[in-house]
Amino acid sequence: MANNGQINNMLIPNVSKLPKHKNVGNKSNVNTTPANPNEFRDLLKEHSAPLEKETGIHLSTHAARRLKERNLEMDSAEFFKLKDAFQKLKDKGGQDSLVITDKAAYIVDVPNQKVVTAIDKNNIVDNVFTKIDSTVLV
């Protein structure tokens, strides 16, 4: 019988030996103001930097703002269309280019792999795109 007890102890750990939980119900001990107000932004930048290096595509601050203002979502399909467009433009010697997808139009800086601005498909009509040397439809 003593042998059975040892087998049970091996299969079912003794939970009474676990450390006690801290009292988290007392909110007066919680610091509600972050030590660094830019902590989230810094973490986001830190973790997105390797992605930008890996993918090679950057969004300018202006382009990010335009995407948000115009409710344009950069889903994976749109991202891969842009990535493909950058490669085509680079192969053909494009510098400042217009990339048109089924969702939007993007002005891109090819050598720096940067999306400069974005315009949703509904607002493309009556726009004049200047200072571009190439256009690609993807």
Phi, psi and omega in degrees: 000323179298327179295321178297322179297322179292321178295316179297320178297329179286324182277324182242106182294153179281102184285348179289346180268001179288150180294152179289149177282148175283153177283108180258000181284341182274102185283349180292340179275351184272130177276113184274343178259128181293150179296324180236111182296341179261015185300315181297314180299317180297317178295318179298315179296318181298319183275339179274339180301313178298325179295317179297320179294320182290316184272331179082001180251130180241149173255129174289162177301319179298315180296319179298319179294317179296319178301317181291313181299324185262011178052042176265126179259133178267084178279176185296324179296316179294319179300314182291330174296316178296317180299317178296318179297317178303317181295316179299315181294320179297316180298327182267359178087020178294147179244288177250112193231160175252124177247124181245124176247181178288346180258326190200175171240142182231135169266127185233148174259100188296310182301326180266003179052046186236134171275119185274316178205167182221142179228130180290156186303324182291336183257010180287326182300140179071008174269144174250124179259117182246165177057039173243146181252354181199158179222142175224138176256123179233000000 
